[in-house]
Amino acid sequence: MRTGLALVSLGFVLIRLASGHYILADSYIGQDFFNDWTWQTMDDPTHGRVNYVDKGTAMASNLSYSTGPTFVMRADNTNIVGPNDRGRNSVRIISNKAYAESVVVLDLLHMPTGCTTWPAFWTLSEQGPWPQGGEIDIVEGVNLNTVNLASLHTTPGCSTAQERFQTGTTVSTNCDASVNFNQGCGVNFQKPASYGAPFNTMGGGYFVMSRDATNGIQIWYWPRNDKNVPEEVRNPDTPGLTSAPIIAPDPSWGPPEATFPTSDTCDYNSHFDAHQMIFDLTFCGDFAGNAYATSGCGGTCEDLVDNQPEAFSNAYWEINSLRVYTPM
């Protein structure tokens, strides 16, 4: 809770959780993404019409760059994709470090949007192989969606209650990746402008994910202009919020948009281990492709990807900062 208590240790920023104190472990701002993350170039495991490029190619072709504190990753929006090409050029990056119990704070200015797009910010077990160790989807949607979807994907034996302490709407309750074509257990957010074009029009916003064996996994969201954004989320570097910057993901923030509590049928320690973080942007594939026919987009998913590069002018991530707090 936001108690007004000053928590200072060796000059580091702290987070106070019900289960203990958390300290700022890593900040990723601007050039940090080039230095501390890996550009992945594998075939898309979700069968998207995408060609993930390496860091050098991304920088040389202006698909990824840093302007001051902001970091941008985008899809190619100038070239036709040939029939024998792997897909449209895009970027998928993964953090070099993995985190177990932690609080992740994302300040996001712009997310990819448009027909065929499938962007996600998520965490994945470092040890694996997937789905061992779990997957946590923090930001995800497809095509012209305007509502964010948060989900878990796990090995068998993990499920959630339909009704729980959250403002979002439960979409599915079985987290087992082998069930229902890997739907996972998902929650649609209820706050406005949580995804897609409305999110970008509002100037972006803040996503916070906390995970620990006591409280489970919780995800909050605030639009940038929301008067209820905690100061420690909006301005984490500002001195004197009390006498030190403190983040307290607790009832003073209000209920999370999505919660996956340990009190439900999902043992935390056996389903979740240390996770790396991933930003990616794919097209069509298992989610956006299957949803395309009812998305309100015209033509076919693959034809748009291949032949209409101008459709991808808004298919980019623009990140102000990403901060990770871990137990002291």
Phi and psi in degrees as a GROMACS rama.xvg file:
@    title "Ramachandran Plot"
@    xaxis  label "Phi"
@    yaxis  label "Psi"
@TYPE xy
-82.4275  93.0122  ARG-2
-93.0618  -10.5352  THR-3
82.6554  0.673354  GLY-4
-76.467  129.457  LEU-5
-81.1059  124.14  ALA-6
-118.255  104.949  LEU-7
-130.038  133.626  VAL-8
-144.716  111.441  SER-9
55.2475  29.7507  LEU-10
79.3944  5.85318  GLY-11
-88.3292  153.191  PHE-12
-76.362  139.545  VAL-13
-118.193  153.815  LEU-14
-116.459  138.475  ILE-15
-108.921  119.851  ARG-16
-114.042  163.483  LEU-17
-58.3479  -29.5909  ALA-18
-93.6794  1.92625  SER-19
148.344  -169.667  GLY-20
-100.742  140.195  HIS-21
-120.41  142.214  TYR-22
-120.143  147.844  ILE-23
-61.9712  118.135  LEU-24
-95.654  -45.2791  ALA-25
-150.032  140.049  ASP-26
-116.889  132.439  SER-27
-116.085  109.585  TYR-28
-138.576  128.904  ILE-29
56.9626  -118.158  GLY-30
-63.378  -16.9251  GLN-31
-58.4193  -31.4447  ASP-32
-68.1498  -30.396  PHE-33
-74.1165  -31.7764  PHE-34
-87.9244  -31.224  ASN-35
-117.899  8.08368  ASP-36
-127.852  156.943  TRP-37
-110.521  133.656  THR-38
-83.7812  119.335  TRP-39
-94.0966  141.724  GLN-40
-128.215  17.877  THR-41
-71.0166  165.421  MET-42
-59.5242  141.867  ASP-43
-64.2641  120.033  ASP-44
-67.3485  -13.3865  PRO-45
-102.228  14.7969  THR-46
65.2054  33.0432  HIS-47
-76.4201  161.248  GLY-48
-88.8826  71.7788  ARG-49
-141.651  148.595  VAL-50
-122.136  100.605  ASN-51
-74.3975  128.38  TYR-52
-105.616  159.05  VAL-53
-77.4194  173.266  ASP-54
-61.1813  -45.055  LYS-55
-60.2474  -43.4159  GLY-56
-66.2533  -41.2411  THR-57
-61.2381  -42.985  ALA-58
-71.7585  -41.169  MET-59
-66.8086  -31.3429  ALA-60
-99.2564  11.1605  SER-61
64.4611  25.1151  ASN-62
-82.4032  -18.1594  LEU-63
-146.049  132.649  SER-64
-161.443  164.659  TYR-65
-121.96  130.855  SER-66
-119.386  101.942  THR-67
61.3953  -128.591  GLY-68
-82.0467  -10.5756  PRO-69
-90.2299  149.596  THR-70
-124.266  133.242  PHE-71
-123.009  136.874  VAL-72
-131.447  134.014  MET-73
-143.086  165.527  ARG-74
-86.11  151.333  ALA-75
-60.0601  132.705  ASP-76
-129.092  28.242  ASN-77
-128.023  -19.2437  THR-78
-113.309  144.678  ASN-79
-74.6689  142.422  ILE-80
-96.7777  126.269  VAL-81
-73.6084  155.908  GLY-82
-62.6927  -25.5429  PRO-83
-97.6139  1.39903  ASN-84
-75.9236  157.519  ASP-85
-68.5726  -31.8282  ARG-86
158.024  -171.263  GLY-87
-73.4917  137.2  ARG-88
-62.3063  135.462  ASN-89
-156.91  -174.178  SER-90
-130.086  138.545  VAL-91
-135.194  120.509  ARG-92
-124.495  149.64  ILE-93
-132.891  138.085  ILE-94
-66.6535  143.188  SER-95
-72.9334  -23.8112  ASN-96
-101.81  152.398  LYS-97
-117.171  151.151  ALA-98
-133.76  137.531  TYR-99
-94.974  -114.845  ALA-100
-60.2749  128.009  GLU-101
-169.144  167.954  SER-102
-126.477  125.128  VAL-103
-111.565  126.692  VAL-104
-121.118  113.106  VAL-105
-108.085  121.575  LEU-106
-102.414  105.08  ASP-107
-114.525  125.556  LEU-108
-85.5033  -38.7373  LEU-109
-152.933  137.014  HIS-110
-116.945  154.711  MET-111
-61.7319  141.221  PRO-112
-148.098  160.094  THR-113
127.466  164.89  GLY-114
-58.2286  139.801  CYS-115
80.6013  -15.8679  THR-116
-75.6995  147.292  THR-117
-143.418  81.6093  TRP-118
-89.1541  154.369  PRO-119
-154.285  144.753  ALA-120
-118.663  120.356  PHE-121
-153.244  170.389  TRP-122
-124.114  151.64  THR-123
-144.917  142.148  LEU-124
-55.519  129.989  SER-125
-69.0293  -35.3314  GLU-126
-80.9851  -46.9201  GLN-127
55.5694  -152.42  GLY-128
-71.0137  149.93  PRO-129
-52.3107  137.852  TRP-130
-94.3608  13.9924  PRO-131
-60.0485  137.319  GLN-132
85.216  -10.2813  GLY-133
85.9491  164.754  GLY-134
-138.772  136.428  GLU-135
-123.346  113.77  ILE-136
-94.4891  115.546  ASP-137
-94.7326  -45.7827  ILE-138
-126.081  123.019  VAL-139
-160.916  144.111  GLU-140
-176.245  176.458  GLY-141
-142.177  156.621  VAL-142
52.6305  -121.914  ASN-143
-102.041  22.0434  LEU-144
-54.527  148.935  ASN-145
-123.933  3.77761  THR-146
-122.692  129.151  VAL-147
-74.6458  146.952  ASN-148
-118.452  123.205  LEU-149
-109.381  135.367  ALA-150
-146.033  159.572  SER-151
-116.262  145.813  LEU-152
-131.52  125.597  HIS-153
-141.24  176.212  THR-154
-71.7317  169.46  THR-155
-58.4098  156.397  PRO-156
93.0224  21.2261  GLY-157
-130.347  120.294  CYS-158
-147.011  165.624  SER-159
-126.099  159.496  THR-160
-74.0079  152.46  ALA-161
-65.9079  -43.0476  GLN-162
-108.343  129.465  GLU-163
-158.788  177.368  ARG-164
-76.1449  91.0862  PHE-165
-163.885  157.844  GLN-166
-91.8504  -18.565  THR-167
-75.7735  173.745  GLY-168
-107.428  125.052  THR-169
-67.2684  126.116  THR-170
-95.6601  -40.1914  VAL-171
-153.249  154.131  SER-172
-118.24  -14.3411  THR-173
-95.4872  115.391  ASN-174
-83.2727  -9.52318  CYS-175
-59.9714  118.967  ASP-176
-66.4092  -16.3444  ALA-177
-87.2902  -0.844392  SER-178
-106.086  139.049  VAL-179
52.8602  47.6749  ASN-180
56.839  40.4193  PHE-181
61.6771  39.9296  ASN-182
-65.9785  -34.4307  GLN-183
71.6257  -176.55  GLY-184
-103.498  113.696  CYS-185
-119.296  157.541  GLY-186
-134.8  125.965  VAL-187
-85.5238  130.961  ASN-188
-69.3319  155.803  PHE-189
-110.423  -24.5212  GLN-190
-62.3928  146.487  LYS-191
-68.85  155.563  PRO-192
58.9339  42.0368  ALA-193
-89.3689  -7.4548  SER-194
-158.352  152.453  TYR-195
71.5775  -150.38  GLY-196
-57.929  -42.4163  ALA-197
-60.8196  -39.3475  PRO-198
-58.6057  -46.283  PHE-199
-67.7527  -39.6301  ASN-200
-61.9967  -34.7595  THR-201
-81.0641  2.81544  MET-202
84.6572  18.7141  GLY-203
82.4034  -155.731  GLY-204
175.584  -158.896  GLY-205
-128.242  130.165  TYR-206
-116.471  134.465  PHE-207
-129.203  128.878  VAL-208
-121.703  127.046  MET-209
-117.686  145.342  SER-210
-145.663  130.993  ARG-211
-161.474  161.998  ASP-212
-68.6505  -19.1257  ALA-213
-84.2756  -47.2832  THR-214
-100.607  -7.96647  ASN-215
78.5869  -143.54  GLY-216
-119.56  128.648  ILE-217
-133.5  143.512  GLN-218
-133.167  125.511  ILE-219
-108.766  157.538  TRP-220
-146.697  137.593  TYR-221
-134.312  127.931  TRP-222
-60.6937  154.636  PRO-223
-58.5993  -36.6264  ARG-224
-91.7085  8.77878  ASN-225
-69.129  124.097  ASP-226
-67.2593  -13.4116  LYS-227
-94.1751  5.66683  ASN-228
-60.8646  123.574  VAL-229
-59.7486  139.671  PRO-230
-59.2148  -33.8431  GLU-231
-71.0099  -17.2439  GLU-232
-89.1164  -44.4204  VAL-233
-70.8695  -40.9529  ARG-234
-131.507  66.2045  ASN-235
-66.9909  -18.091  PRO-236
-97.1242  0.232306  ASP-237
-78.4046  121.351  THR-238
-71.725  152.266  PRO-239
82.7999  21.2251  GLY-240
-61.8472  -38.7806  LEU-241
-124.95  -89.5521  THR-242
-124.854  1.11192  SER-243
-157.777  150.364  ALA-244
-65.485  124.997  PRO-245
-129.321  136.905  ILE-246
-113.814  132.953  ILE-247
-134.079  85.987  ALA-248
-72.9855  93.5313  PRO-249
-151.318  -172.409  ASP-250
-56.4072  -20.8539  PRO-251
-66.0609  -17.2352  SER-252
-86.3008  -6.6998  TRP-253
83.1629  170.77  GLY-254
-65.6712  149.187  PRO-255
-69.4636  161.263  PRO-256
-67.0197  -38.0495  GLU-257
-138.192  137.713  ALA-258
-137.777  140.14  THR-259
-128.449  83.718  PHE-260
-77.2772  153.648  PRO-261
-71.4561  -13.4334  THR-262
-73.2562  -18.4902  SER-263
-79.6675  -176.149  ASP-264
-82.6328  70.5732  THR-265
-158.688  101.735  CYS-266
-70.3273  117.882  ASP-267
-62.4304  -49.3899  TYR-268
-66.1135  -29.7409  ASN-269
-88.6553  -11.3785  SER-270
-110.772  -16.2817  HIS-271
-135.215  130.956  PHE-272
-126.315  -160.644  ASP-273
-66.0533  133.619  ALA-274
-116.728  142.122  HIS-275
-88.6925  159.285  GLN-276
-104.419  145.618  MET-277
-134.193  135.364  ILE-278
-112.279  132.338  PHE-279
-145.628  167.837  ASP-280
-147.451  107.747  LEU-281
-116.428  179.099  THR-282
-136.757  141.85  PHE-283
57.5897  -125.937  CYS-284
73.4254  -163.248  GLY-285
-64.897  -26.5375  ASP-286
-106.291  -64.4352  PHE-287
-63.5609  -37.4923  ALA-288
-67.2189  -45.535  GLY-289
-67.4324  -27.8707  ASN-290
-90.3541  -3.61572  ALA-291
-64.2712  -40.3908  TYR-292
-60.3201  -28.5009  ALA-293
-109.73  17.6039  THR-294
-87.263  -13.9158  SER-295
88.0258  4.4521  GLY-296
-92.3784  151.89  CYS-297
-93.663  166.859  GLY-298
65.3775  -152.375  GLY-299
-110.741  155.954  THR-300
-61.6821  -49.7045  CYS-301
-66.0509  -37.4585  GLU-302
-64.5073  -39.7651  ASP-303
-65.1712  -44.2428  LEU-304
-58.2679  -44.9601  VAL-305
-75.8591  -38.8901  ASP-306
-117.689  -1.05881  ASN-307
-129.212  70.8425  GLN-308
-59.4395  -30.2717  PRO-309
-63.5821  -18.7362  GLU-310
-69.7725  -9.14155  ALA-311
-108.693  22.8441  PHE-312
-66.3639  -25.2702  SER-313
-105.7  13.9274  ASN-314
-91.4403  72.9214  ALA-315
-151.117  150.394  TYR-316
-93.0427  138.141  TRP-317
-133.572  114.651  GLU-318
-114.408  127.755  ILE-319
-76.8053  -47.746  ASN-320
-167.177  156.751  SER-321
-137.291  121.675  LEU-322
-121.927  141.027  ARG-323
-123.98  126.655  VAL-324
-111.801  137.758  TYR-325
-129.93  162.657  THR-326
-60.456  145.12  PRO-327
